[in-house]
Amino acid sequence: MASNKDINRLKIVLVEKKRTGKWLAEQLNKDQATVSKWCTNNAQPSLEMLLKIAEVLEVDVKELLWSSRNENATYIKLPKEFTL
């Protein structure tokens, strides 16, 4: 569950994708300390950077953010071929 200051899910998505903050920093040409701050929610990436992160990680940008509507939301990853 997200606390009041947790805005992004970057650290969780990196784990799901089996990637590291160091790898992401290299892909984005950013300092590793900056990415670390994003992962710990001590700082937030800009909206433009969030879109770049989603592109690099091959996820929808929504997967990088905690829901503002439901603090008890559960996130599951569905296969791309899954449709309702």
Distance bins in CASP14 RR format, pairs under 12 A and 6 or more apart:
PFRMAT RR
TARGET T0000
AUTHOR 0000-0000-0000
RMODE 2
METHOD distances of the structure
MODEL  1
1 9 0 0 0 0 0 1 0 0 0 0 0
1 66 0 0 0 0 1 0 0 0 0 0 0
1 67 0 0 0 0 0 1 0 0 0 0 0
1 70 0 0 0 0 0 1 0 0 0 0 0
1 71 1 0 0 1 0 0 0 0 0 0 0
1 72 1 0 0 1 0 0 0 0 0 0 0
1 73 0 0 0 0 1 0 0 0 0 0 0
1 74 0 0 0 0 1 0 0 0 0 0 0
1 75 0 0 0 0 0 1 0 0 0 0 0
2 8 0 0 0 0 1 0 0 0 0 0 0
2 9 0 0 0 0 1 0 0 0 0 0 0
2 11 0 0 0 0 0 1 0 0 0 0 0
2 12 0 0 0 0 0 1 0 0 0 0 0
2 41 0 0 0 0 1 0 0 0 0 0 0
2 65 0 0 0 0 1 0 0 0 0 0 0
2 66 1 0 1 0 0 0 0 0 0 0 0
2 67 0 0 0 0 1 0 0 0 0 0 0
2 68 0 0 0 0 1 0 0 0 0 0 0
2 69 0 0 0 0 0 1 0 0 0 0 0
2 70 0 0 0 0 0 1 0 0 0 0 0
2 71 1 0 0 1 0 0 0 0 0 0 0
2 72 0 0 0 0 1 0 0 0 0 0 0
2 73 0 0 0 0 1 0 0 0 0 0 0
2 74 0 0 0 0 0 1 0 0 0 0 0
2 75 0 0 0 0 0 1 0 0 0 0 0
3 40 0 0 0 0 0 1 0 0 0 0 0
3 41 0 0 0 0 1 0 0 0 0 0 0
3 66 0 0 0 0 1 0 0 0 0 0 0
3 71 0 0 0 0 1 0 0 0 0 0 0
4 41 0 0 0 0 0 1 0 0 0 0 0
4 66 0 0 0 0 0 1 0 0 0 0 0
4 68 0 0 0 0 0 1 0 0 0 0 0
4 71 0 0 0 0 1 0 0 0 0 0 0
5 40 0 0 0 0 1 0 0 0 0 0 0
5 41 1 0 1 0 0 0 0 0 0 0 0
5 42 0 0 0 0 1 0 0 0 0 0 0
5 43 0 0 0 0 0 1 0 0 0 0 0
5 44 0 0 0 0 1 0 0 0 0 0 0
5 66 0 0 0 0 0 1 0 0 0 0 0
6 12 0 0 0 0 0 1 0 0 0 0 0
6 38 0 0 0 0 0 1 0 0 0 0 0
6 39 0 0 0 0 0 1 0 0 0 0 0
6 40 0 0 0 0 1 0 0 0 0 0 0
6 41 1 0 1 0 0 0 0 0 0 0 0
6 42 0 0 0 0 0 1 0 0 0 0 0
6 44 0 0 0 0 0 1 0 0 0 0 0
6 65 0 0 0 0 1 0 0 0 0 0 0
6 66 1 0 1 0 0 0 0 0 0 0 0
6 67 0 0 0 0 0 1 0 0 0 0 0
6 68 0 0 0 0 0 1 0 0 0 0 0
6 71 0 0 0 0 1 0 0 0 0 0 0
7 38 0 0 0 0 1 0 0 0 0 0 0
7 39 0 0 0 0 0 1 0 0 0 0 0
7 40 0 0 0 0 0 1 0 0 0 0 0
7 41 1 0 1 0 0 0 0 0 0 0 0
7 42 0 0 0 0 0 1 0 0 0 0 0
7 43 0 0 0 0 1 0 0 0 0 0 0
7 44 1 0 1 0 0 0 0 0 0 0 0
7 45 0 0 0 0 1 0 0 0 0 0 0
7 47 0 0 0 0 0 1 0 0 0 0 0
7 50 0 0 0 0 0 1 0 0 0 0 0
7 64 0 0 0 0 1 0 0 0 0 0 0
7 65 1 0 0 1 0 0 0 0 0 0 0
7 66 1 0 0 1 0 0 0 0 0 0 0
7 67 0 0 0 0 0 1 0 0 0 0 0
7 68 0 0 0 0 1 0 0 0 0 0 0
8 14 0 0 0 0 0 1 0 0 0 0 0
8 35 0 0 0 0 0 1 0 0 0 0 0
8 37 0 0 0 0 0 1 0 0 0 0 0
8 38 1 0 0 1 0 0 0 0 0 0 0
8 39 0 0 0 0 1 0 0 0 0 0 0
8 40 0 0 0 0 1 0 0 0 0 0 0
8 41 1 0 0 1 0 0 0 0 0 0 0
8 42 0 0 0 0 0 1 0 0 0 0 0
8 43 0 0 0 0 1 0 0 0 0 0 0
8 44 1 0 0 1 0 0 0 0 0 0 0
8 45 1 0 0 1 0 0 0 0 0 0 0
8 46 0 0 0 0 0 1 0 0 0 0 0
8 47 0 0 0 0 0 1 0 0 0 0 0
8 49 0 0 0 0 0 1 0 0 0 0 0
8 50 1 0 0 1 0 0 0 0 0 0 0
8 53 0 0 0 0 1 0 0 0 0 0 0
8 54 0 0 0 0 0 1 0 0 0 0 0
8 57 0 0 0 0 0 1 0 0 0 0 0
8 59 0 0 0 0 0 1 0 0 0 0 0
8 61 0 0 0 0 0 1 0 0 0 0 0
8 62 0 0 0 0 0 1 0 0 0 0 0
8 63 0 0 0 0 0 1 0 0 0 0 0
8 64 1 0 1 0 0 0 0 0 0 0 0
8 65 1 0 1 0 0 0 0 0 0 0 0
8 66 1 0 0 1 0 0 0 0 0 0 0
8 67 0 0 0 0 0 1 0 0 0 0 0
9 15 0 0 0 0 1 0 0 0 0 0 0
9 16 0 0 0 0 1 0 0 0 0 0 0
9 17 0 0 0 0 0 1 0 0 0 0 0
9 38 0 0 0 0 0 1 0 0 0 0 0
9 39 0 0 0 0 1 0 0 0 0 0 0
9 41 0 0 0 0 1 0 0 0 0 0 0
9 44 0 0 0 0 0 1 0 0 0 0 0
9 50 0 0 0 0 0 1 0 0 0 0 0
9 53 0 0 0 0 0 1 0 0 0 0 0
9 54 0 0 0 0 0 1 0 0 0 0 0
9 57 0 0 0 0 0 1 0 0 0 0 0
9 59 0 0 0 0 1 0 0 0 0 0 0
9 60 0 0 0 0 0 1 0 0 0 0 0
9 61 0 0 0 0 0 1 0 0 0 0 0
9 62 0 0 0 0 1 0 0 0 0 0 0
9 63 1 0 0 1 0 0 0 0 0 0 0
9 64 1 0 1 0 0 0 0 0 0 0 0
9 65 1 0 0 1 0 0 0 0 0 0 0
9 66 1 0 1 0 0 0 0 0 0 0 0
9 67 0 0 0 0 1 0 0 0 0 0 0
9 73 0 0 0 0 0 1 0 0 0 0 0
9 75 1 0 0 1 0 0 0 0 0 0 0
9 77 0 0 0 0 0 1 0 0 0 0 0
10 16 0 0 0 0 0 1 0 0 0 0 0
10 17 0 0 0 0 0 1 0 0 0 0 0
10 19 0 0 0 0 0 1 0 0 0 0 0
10 20 0 0 0 0 0 1 0 0 0 0 0
10 21 0 0 0 0 1 0 0 0 0 0 0
10 24 0 0 0 0 1 0 0 0 0 0 0
10 25 0 0 0 0 0 1 0 0 0 0 0
10 28 0 0 0 0 0 1 0 0 0 0 0
10 34 0 0 0 0 0 1 0 0 0 0 0
10 35 0 0 0 0 1 0 0 0 0 0 0
10 36 0 0 0 0 0 1 0 0 0 0 0
10 37 0 0 0 0 0 1 0 0 0 0 0
10 38 1 0 1 0 0 0 0 0 0 0 0
10 39 1 0 1 0 0 0 0 0 0 0 0
10 40 0 0 0 0 1 0 0 0 0 0 0
10 41 0 0 0 0 1 0 0 0 0 0 0
10 42 0 0 0 0 0 1 0 0 0 0 0
10 43 0 0 0 0 0 1 0 0 0 0 0
10 44 0 0 0 0 1 0 0 0 0 0 0
10 45 1 0 0 1 0 0 0 0 0 0 0
10 49 0 0 0 0 0 1 0 0 0 0 0
10 50 0 0 0 0 1 0 0 0 0 0 0
10 53 1 0 0 1 0 0 0 0 0 0 0
10 54 0 0 0 0 0 1 0 0 0 0 0
10 56 0 0 0 0 0 1 0 0 0 0 0
10 57 0 0 0 0 1 0 0 0 0 0 0
10 59 0 0 0 0 0 1 0 0 0 0 0
10 61 0 0 0 0 0 1 0 0 0 0 0
10 63 0 0 0 0 1 0 0 0 0 0 0
10 64 1 0 1 0 0 0 0 0 0 0 0
10 65 0 0 0 0 1 0 0 0 0 0 0
10 66 0 0 0 0 0 1 0 0 0 0 0
11 17 0 0 0 0 0 1 0 0 0 0 0
11 19 0 0 0 0 0 1 0 0 0 0 0
11 20 0 0 0 0 0 1 0 0 0 0 0
11 21 0 0 0 0 1 0 0 0 0 0 0
11 24 0 0 0 0 0 1 0 0 0 0 0
11 35 0 0 0 0 1 0 0 0 0 0 0
11 36 0 0 0 0 1 0 0 0 0 0 0
11 37 0 0 0 0 0 1 0 0 0 0 0
11 38 0 0 0 0 1 0 0 0 0 0 0
11 39 1 0 1 0 0 0 0 0 0 0 0
11 40 1 0 0 1 0 0 0 0 0 0 0
11 41 0 0 0 0 1 0 0 0 0 0 0
11 42 0 0 0 0 0 1 0 0 0 0 0
11 53 0 0 0 0 0 1 0 0 0 0 0
11 57 0 0 0 0 0 1 0 0 0 0 0
11 64 0 0 0 0 0 1 0 0 0 0 0
11 66 0 0 0 0 0 1 0 0 0 0 0
12 19 0 0 0 0 0 1 0 0 0 0 0
12 39 0 0 0 0 1 0 0 0 0 0 0
12 40 0 0 0 0 0 1 0 0 0 0 0
12 41 0 0 0 0 0 1 0 0 0 0 0
12 57 0 0 0 0 0 1 0 0 0 0 0
12 59 0 0 0 0 0 1 0 0 0 0 0
12 63 0 0 0 0 1 0 0 0 0 0 0
12 64 0 0 0 0 1 0 0 0 0 0 0
12 65 0 0 0 0 0 1 0 0 0 0 0
12 66 0 0 0 0 1 0 0 0 0 0 0
12 75 1 0 0 1 0 0 0 0 0 0 0
12 77 0 0 0 0 0 1 0 0 0 0 0
13 19 0 0 0 0 1 0 0 0 0 0 0
13 21 0 0 0 0 0 1 0 0 0 0 0
13 24 0 0 0 0 1 0 0 0 0 0 0
13 38 0 0 0 0 0 1 0 0 0 0 0
13 39 0 0 0 0 1 0 0 0 0 0 0
13 50 0 0 0 0 0 1 0 0 0 0 0
13 53 0 0 0 0 1 0 0 0 0 0 0
13 54 0 0 0 0 1 0 0 0 0 0 0
13 56 0 0 0 0 0 1 0 0 0 0 0
13 57 1 0 1 0 0 0 0 0 0 0 0
13 58 0 0 0 0 0 1 0 0 0 0 0
13 59 1 0 0 1 0 0 0 0 0 0 0
13 60 0 0 0 0 0 1 0 0 0 0 0
13 61 0 0 0 0 0 1 0 0 0 0 0
13 62 0 0 0 0 0 1 0 0 0 0 0
13 63 1 0 1 0 0 0 0 0 0 0 0
13 64 1 0 1 0 0 0 0 0 0 0 0
13 65 0 0 0 0 0 1 0 0 0 0 0
13 66 0 0 0 0 0 1 0 0 0 0 0
13 75 0 0 0 0 1 0 0 0 0 0 0
13 77 0 0 0 0 1 0 0 0 0 0 0
14 20 1 0 0 1 0 0 0 0 0 0 0
14 21 1 0 1 0 0 0 0 0 0 0 0
14 22 0 0 0 0 0 1 0 0 0 0 0
14 23 0 0 0 0 1 0 0 0 0 0 0
14 24 1 0 0 1 0 0 0 0 0 0 0
14 25 0 0 0 0 0 1 0 0 0 0 0
14 27 0 0 0 0 0 1 0 0 0 0 0
14 35 0 0 0 0 1 0 0 0 0 0 0
14 36 0 0 0 0 0 1 0 0 0 0 0
14 38 0 0 0 0 1 0 0 0 0 0 0
14 39 1 0 0 1 0 0 0 0 0 0 0
14 40 0 0 0 0 0 1 0 0 0 0 0
14 53 0 0 0 0 1 0 0 0 0 0 0
14 56 0 0 0 0 0 1 0 0 0 0 0
14 57 1 0 0 1 0 0 0 0 0 0 0
14 59 0 0 0 0 0 1 0 0 0 0 0
14 63 0 0 0 0 0 1 0 0 0 0 0
14 64 0 0 0 0 0 1 0 0 0 0 0
15 21 0 0 0 0 0 1 0 0 0 0 0
15 24 0 0 0 0 0 1 0 0 0 0 0
15 39 0 0 0 0 1 0 0 0 0 0 0
15 57 0 0 0 0 0 1 0 0 0 0 0
15 77 0 0 0 0 0 1 0 0 0 0 0
16 57 0 0 0 0 1 0 0 0 0 0 0
16 58 0 0 0 0 0 1 0 0 0 0 0
16 59 0 0 0 0 1 0 0 0 0 0 0
16 63 0 0 0 0 1 0 0 0 0 0 0
16 64 0 0 0 0 0 1 0 0 0 0 0
16 75 0 0 0 0 1 0 0 0 0 0 0
16 76 0 0 0 0 0 1 0 0 0 0 0
16 77 1 0 0 1 0 0 0 0 0 0 0
17 23 0 0 0 0 1 0 0 0 0 0 0
17 24 0 0 0 0 1 0 0 0 0 0 0
17 27 0 0 0 0 0 1 0 0 0 0 0
17 53 0 0 0 0 0 1 0 0 0 0 0
17 54 0 0 0 0 0 1 0 0 0 0 0
17 56 0 0 0 0 1 0 0 0 0 0 0
17 57 1 0 1 0 0 0 0 0 0 0 0
17 58 1 0 0 1 0 0 0 0 0 0 0
17 59 1 0 0 1 0 0 0 0 0 0 0
17 63 0 0 0 0 0 1 0 0 0 0 0
17 64 0 0 0 0 0 1 0 0 0 0 0
17 77 0 0 0 0 1 0 0 0 0 0 0
18 24 0 0 0 0 0 1 0 0 0 0 0
18 57 0 0 0 0 0 1 0 0 0 0 0
19 25 0 0 0 0 0 1 0 0 0 0 0
19 26 0 0 0 0 0 1 0 0 0 0 0
19 27 0 0 0 0 1 0 0 0 0 0 0
19 28 0 0 0 0 0 1 0 0 0 0 0
19 35 0 0 0 0 0 1 0 0 0 0 0
19 39 0 0 0 0 0 1 0 0 0 0 0
19 53 0 0 0 0 0 1 0 0 0 0 0
19 56 0 0 0 0 1 0 0 0 0 0 0
19 57 1 0 0 1 0 0 0 0 0 0 0
19 58 0 0 0 0 0 1 0 0 0 0 0
19 59 0 0 0 0 0 1 0 0 0 0 0
20 26 0 0 0 0 1 0 0 0 0 0 0
20 27 0 0 0 0 0 1 0 0 0 0 0
20 32 0 0 0 0 1 0 0 0 0 0 0
20 35 0 0 0 0 1 0 0 0 0 0 0
20 36 0 0 0 0 0 1 0 0 0 0 0
20 39 0 0 0 0 1 0 0 0 0 0 0
20 57 0 0 0 0 0 1 0 0 0 0 0
21 27 0 0 0 0 1 0 0 0 0 0 0
21 28 0 0 0 0 1 0 0 0 0 0 0
21 30 0 0 0 0 1 0 0 0 0 0 0
21 31 0 0 0 0 0 1 0 0 0 0 0
21 32 1 0 0 1 0 0 0 0 0 0 0
21 33 0 0 0 0 0 1 0 0 0 0 0
21 34 0 0 0 0 0 1 0 0 0 0 0
21 35 1 0 1 0 0 0 0 0 0 0 0
21 36 1 0 0 1 0 0 0 0 0 0 0
21 37 0 0 0 0 0 1 0 0 0 0 0
21 38 0 0 0 0 1 0 0 0 0 0 0
21 39 1 0 0 1 0 0 0 0 0 0 0
21 40 0 0 0 0 0 1 0 0 0 0 0
21 53 0 0 0 0 0 1 0 0 0 0 0
21 56 0 0 0 0 0 1 0 0 0 0 0
21 57 0 0 0 0 0 1 0 0 0 0 0
22 28 0 0 0 0 0 1 0 0 0 0 0
22 30 0 0 0 0 0 1 0 0 0 0 0
22 31 0 0 0 0 0 1 0 0 0 0 0
22 32 1 0 1 0 0 0 0 0 0 0 0
22 33 0 0 0 0 0 1 0 0 0 0 0
22 34 0 0 0 0 0 1 0 0 0 0 0
22 35 1 0 0 1 0 0 0 0 0 0 0
22 36 0 0 0 0 1 0 0 0 0 0 0
22 39 0 0 0 0 0 1 0 0 0 0 0
23 30 0 0 0 0 0 1 0 0 0 0 0
23 32 0 0 0 0 1 0 0 0 0 0 0
23 35 0 0 0 0 1 0 0 0 0 0 0
23 39 0 0 0 0 0 1 0 0 0 0 0
23 53 0 0 0 0 0 1 0 0 0 0 0
23 56 0 0 0 0 1 0 0 0 0 0 0
23 57 0 0 0 0 1 0 0 0 0 0 0
24 30 1 0 0 1 0 0 0 0 0 0 0
24 31 0 0 0 0 0 1 0 0 0 0 0
24 32 0 0 0 0 1 0 0 0 0 0 0
24 34 0 0 0 0 1 0 0 0 0 0 0
24 35 1 0 1 0 0 0 0 0 0 0 0
24 36 0 0 0 0 1 0 0 0 0 0 0
24 38 0 0 0 0 1 0 0 0 0 0 0
24 39 0 0 0 0 1 0 0 0 0 0 0
24 45 0 0 0 0 0 1 0 0 0 0 0
24 49 0 0 0 0 0 1 0 0 0 0 0
24 52 0 0 0 0 0 1 0 0 0 0 0
24 53 1 0 0 1 0 0 0 0 0 0 0
24 54 0 0 0 0 0 1 0 0 0 0 0
24 55 0 0 0 0 0 1 0 0 0 0 0
24 56 1 0 0 1 0 0 0 0 0 0 0
24 57 1 0 0 1 0 0 0 0 0 0 0
24 64 0 0 0 0 0 1 0 0 0 0 0
25 31 1 0 0 1 0 0 0 0 0 0 0
25 32 1 0 1 0 0 0 0 0 0 0 0
25 33 0 0 0 0 1 0 0 0 0 0 0
25 34 1 0 0 1 0 0 0 0 0 0 0
25 35 1 0 1 0 0 0 0 0 0 0 0
25 36 0 0 0 0 1 0 0 0 0 0 0
25 37 0 0 0 0 0 1 0 0 0 0 0
25 38 0 0 0 0 1 0 0 0 0 0 0
25 39 0 0 0 0 0 1 0 0 0 0 0
25 45 0 0 0 0 0 1 0 0 0 0 0
25 49 0 0 0 0 0 1 0 0 0 0 0
25 53 0 0 0 0 0 1 0 0 0 0 0
25 56 0 0 0 0 0 1 0 0 0 0 0
26 32 0 0 0 0 1 0 0 0 0 0 0
26 35 0 0 0 0 1 0 0 0 0 0 0
26 56 0 0 0 0 1 0 0 0 0 0 0
27 35 0 0 0 0 1 0 0 0 0 0 0
27 49 0 0 0 0 0 1 0 0 0 0 0
27 52 0 0 0 0 1 0 0 0 0 0 0
27 53 0 0 0 0 1 0 0 0 0 0 0
27 54 0 0 0 0 0 1 0 0 0 0 0
27 55 0 0 0 0 1 0 0 0 0 0 0
27 56 1 0 1 0 0 0 0 0 0 0 0
27 57 0 0 0 0 1 0 0 0 0 0 0
27 58 0 0 0 0 0 1 0 0 0 0 0
28 34 0 0 0 0 1 0 0 0 0 0 0
28 35 1 0 0 1 0 0 0 0 0 0 0
28 38 0 0 0 0 0 1 0 0 0 0 0
28 45 0 0 0 0 1 0 0 0 0 0 0
28 46 0 0 0 0 0 1 0 0 0 0 0
28 48 0 0 0 0 0 1 0 0 0 0 0
28 49 1 0 0 1 0 0 0 0 0 0 0
28 50 0 0 0 0 0 1 0 0 0 0 0
28 51 0 0 0 0 0 1 0 0 0 0 0
28 52 1 0 0 1 0 0 0 0 0 0 0
28 53 1 0 0 1 0 0 0 0 0 0 0
28 54 0 0 0 0 0 1 0 0 0 0 0
28 55 0 0 0 0 1 0 0 0 0 0 0
28 56 1 0 0 1 0 0 0 0 0 0 0
28 57 0 0 0 0 0 1 0 0 0 0 0
29 35 0 0 0 0 0 1 0 0 0 0 0
29 49 0 0 0 0 0 1 0 0 0 0 0
29 52 0 0 0 0 1 0 0 0 0 0 0
29 56 0 0 0 0 0 1 0 0 0 0 0
30 36 0 0 0 0 0 1 0 0 0 0 0
30 37 0 0 0 0 0 1 0 0 0 0 0
30 38 0 0 0 0 1 0 0 0 0 0 0
30 39 0 0 0 0 0 1 0 0 0 0 0
30 43 0 0 0 0 0 1 0 0 0 0 0
30 45 0 0 0 0 1 0 0 0 0 0 0
30 46 0 0 0 0 0 1 0 0 0 0 0
30 49 0 0 0 0 1 0 0 0 0 0 0
30 52 0 0 0 0 1 0 0 0 0 0 0
30 53 0 0 0 0 1 0 0 0 0 0 0
30 56 0 0 0 0 0 1 0 0 0 0 0
31 37 0 0 0 0 1 0 0 0 0 0 0
31 38 0 0 0 0 0 1 0 0 0 0 0
31 43 0 0 0 0 0 1 0 0 0 0 0
32 38 0 0 0 0 0 1 0 0 0 0 0
32 39 0 0 0 0 0 1 0 0 0 0 0
33 39 0 0 0 0 0 1 0 0 0 0 0
33 40 0 0 0 0 0 1 0 0 0 0 0
33 42 0 0 0 0 0 1 0 0 0 0 0
33 43 0 0 0 0 1 0 0 0 0 0 0
34 40 0 0 0 0 0 1 0 0 0 0 0
34 42 0 0 0 0 0 1 0 0 0 0 0
34 43 1 0 0 1 0 0 0 0 0 0 0
34 44 0 0 0 0 0 1 0 0 0 0 0
34 45 0 0 0 0 1 0 0 0 0 0 0
34 46 0 0 0 0 0 1 0 0 0 0 0
34 49 0 0 0 0 1 0 0 0 0 0 0
34 53 0 0 0 0 0 1 0 0 0 0 0
35 42 0 0 0 0 0 1 0 0 0 0 0
35 43 0 0 0 0 1 0 0 0 0 0 0
35 44 0 0 0 0 0 1 0 0 0 0 0
35 45 0 0 0 0 1 0 0 0 0 0 0
35 49 0 0 0 0 0 1 0 0 0 0 0
35 52 0 0 0 0 0 1 0 0 0 0 0
35 53 0 0 0 0 1 0 0 0 0 0 0
35 56 0 0 0 0 0 1 0 0 0 0 0
35 57 0 0 0 0 0 1 0 0 0 0 0
36 42 0 0 0 0 1 0 0 0 0 0 0
36 43 0 0 0 0 1 0 0 0 0 0 0
37 43 1 1 0 0 0 0 0 0 0 0 0
37 44 0 0 0 0 1 0 0 0 0 0 0
37 45 0 0 0 0 1 0 0 0 0 0 0
38 44 1 0 0 1 0 0 0 0 0 0 0
38 45 1 0 1 0 0 0 0 0 0 0 0
38 46 0 0 0 0 0 1 0 0 0 0 0
38 49 0 0 0 0 1 0 0 0 0 0 0
38 50 0 0 0 0 1 0 0 0 0 0 0
38 52 0 0 0 0 0 1 0 0 0 0 0
38 53 0 0 0 0 1 0 0 0 0 0 0
38 64 0 0 0 0 1 0 0 0 0 0 0
38 65 0 0 0 0 0 1 0 0 0 0 0
39 45 0 0 0 0 0 1 0 0 0 0 0
39 53 0 0 0 0 0 1 0 0 0 0 0
39 64 0 0 0 0 0 1 0 0 0 0 0
41 64 0 0 0 0 0 1 0 0 0 0 0
41 65 0 0 0 0 0 1 0 0 0 0 0
41 66 0 0 0 0 1 0 0 0 0 0 0
43 49 0 0 0 0 0 1 0 0 0 0 0
44 50 0 0 0 0 1 0 0 0 0 0 0
44 53 0 0 0 0 0 1 0 0 0 0 0
44 64 0 0 0 0 0 1 0 0 0 0 0
44 65 0 0 0 0 1 0 0 0 0 0 0
44 66 0 0 0 0 0 1 0 0 0 0 0
45 51 0 0 0 0 1 0 0 0 0 0 0
45 52 0 0 0 0 1 0 0 0 0 0 0
45 53 1 0 0 1 0 0 0 0 0 0 0
45 54 0 0 0 0 0 1 0 0 0 0 0
45 56 0 0 0 0 0 1 0 0 0 0 0
45 61 0 0 0 0 0 1 0 0 0 0 0
45 64 0 0 0 0 1 0 0 0 0 0 0
45 65 0 0 0 0 0 1 0 0 0 0 0
46 52 0 0 0 0 1 0 0 0 0 0 0
46 53 0 0 0 0 0 1 0 0 0 0 0
47 53 0 0 0 0 0 1 0 0 0 0 0
47 54 0 0 0 0 0 1 0 0 0 0 0
47 61 0 0 0 0 1 0 0 0 0 0 0
47 64 0 0 0 0 0 1 0 0 0 0 0
47 65 0 0 0 0 0 1 0 0 0 0 0
48 54 0 0 0 0 0 1 0 0 0 0 0
48 55 0 0 0 0 0 1 0 0 0 0 0
48 61 0 0 0 0 0 1 0 0 0 0 0
49 55 0 0 0 0 0 1 0 0 0 0 0
49 56 0 0 0 0 0 1 0 0 0 0 0
49 61 0 0 0 0 0 1 0 0 0 0 0
49 64 0 0 0 0 0 1 0 0 0 0 0
50 56 0 0 0 0 0 1 0 0 0 0 0
50 57 0 0 0 0 0 1 0 0 0 0 0
50 59 0 0 0 0 0 1 0 0 0 0 0
50 60 0 0 0 0 0 1 0 0 0 0 0
50 61 1 0 1 0 0 0 0 0 0 0 0
50 62 0 0 0 0 0 1 0 0 0 0 0
50 63 0 0 0 0 0 1 0 0 0 0 0
50 64 1 0 1 0 0 0 0 0 0 0 0
50 65 1 0 0 1 0 0 0 0 0 0 0
51 57 0 0 0 0 0 1 0 0 0 0 0
51 59 0 0 0 0 0 1 0 0 0 0 0
51 60 0 0 0 0 0 1 0 0 0 0 0
51 61 1 0 1 0 0 0 0 0 0 0 0
51 62 0 0 0 0 0 1 0 0 0 0 0
51 64 0 0 0 0 1 0 0 0 0 0 0
51 65 0 0 0 0 0 1 0 0 0 0 0
52 58 0 0 0 0 0 1 0 0 0 0 0
52 59 0 0 0 0 0 1 0 0 0 0 0
52 61 0 0 0 0 1 0 0 0 0 0 0
52 64 0 0 0 0 0 1 0 0 0 0 0
53 59 0 0 0 0 1 0 0 0 0 0 0
53 60 0 0 0 0 0 1 0 0 0 0 0
53 61 0 0 0 0 1 0 0 0 0 0 0
53 63 0 0 0 0 0 1 0 0 0 0 0
53 64 1 0 0 1 0 0 0 0 0 0 0
53 65 0 0 0 0 0 1 0 0 0 0 0
54 60 1 0 0 1 0 0 0 0 0 0 0
54 61 1 0 1 0 0 0 0 0 0 0 0
54 62 0 0 0 0 1 0 0 0 0 0 0
54 63 1 0 0 1 0 0 0 0 0 0 0
54 64 1 0 1 0 0 0 0 0 0 0 0
54 65 0 0 0 0 1 0 0 0 0 0 0
55 61 0 0 0 0 1 0 0 0 0 0 0
55 64 0 0 0 0 0 1 0 0 0 0 0
56 64 0 0 0 0 0 1 0 0 0 0 0
57 63 0 0 0 0 1 0 0 0 0 0 0
57 64 1 0 0 1 0 0 0 0 0 0 0
58 64 0 0 0 0 0 1 0 0 0 0 0
58 77 0 0 0 0 0 1 0 0 0 0 0
58 80 0 0 0 0 1 0 0 0 0 0 0
59 65 0 0 0 0 0 1 0 0 0 0 0
59 75 0 0 0 0 0 1 0 0 0 0 0
59 77 0 0 0 0 1 0 0 0 0 0 0
59 78 0 0 0 0 0 1 0 0 0 0 0
59 80 0 0 0 0 0 1 0 0 0 0 0
60 75 0 0 0 0 0 1 0 0 0 0 0
60 77 0 0 0 0 0 1 0 0 0 0 0
60 78 0 0 0 0 0 1 0 0 0 0 0
60 80 0 0 0 0 0 1 0 0 0 0 0
62 68 0 0 0 0 0 1 0 0 0 0 0
62 69 0 0 0 0 0 1 0 0 0 0 0
62 73 0 0 0 0 0 1 0 0 0 0 0
62 75 0 0 0 0 1 0 0 0 0 0 0
63 73 0 0 0 0 0 1 0 0 0 0 0
63 75 1 0 0 1 0 0 0 0 0 0 0
63 76 0 0 0 0 0 1 0 0 0 0 0
63 77 0 0 0 0 1 0 0 0 0 0 0
63 78 0 0 0 0 0 1 0 0 0 0 0
64 75 0 0 0 0 0 1 0 0 0 0 0
65 73 0 0 0 0 0 1 0 0 0 0 0
65 75 0 0 0 0 0 1 0 0 0 0 0
66 72 0 0 0 0 0 1 0 0 0 0 0
66 73 1 0 0 1 0 0 0 0 0 0 0
66 74 0 0 0 0 0 1 0 0 0 0 0
66 75 0 0 0 0 1 0 0 0 0 0 0
67 73 1 0 1 0 0 0 0 0 0 0 0
67 74 0 0 0 0 1 0 0 0 0 0 0
67 75 0 0 0 0 1 0 0 0 0 0 0
76 82 0 0 0 0 0 1 0 0 0 0 0
78 84 0 0 0 0 1 0 0 0 0 0 0
END
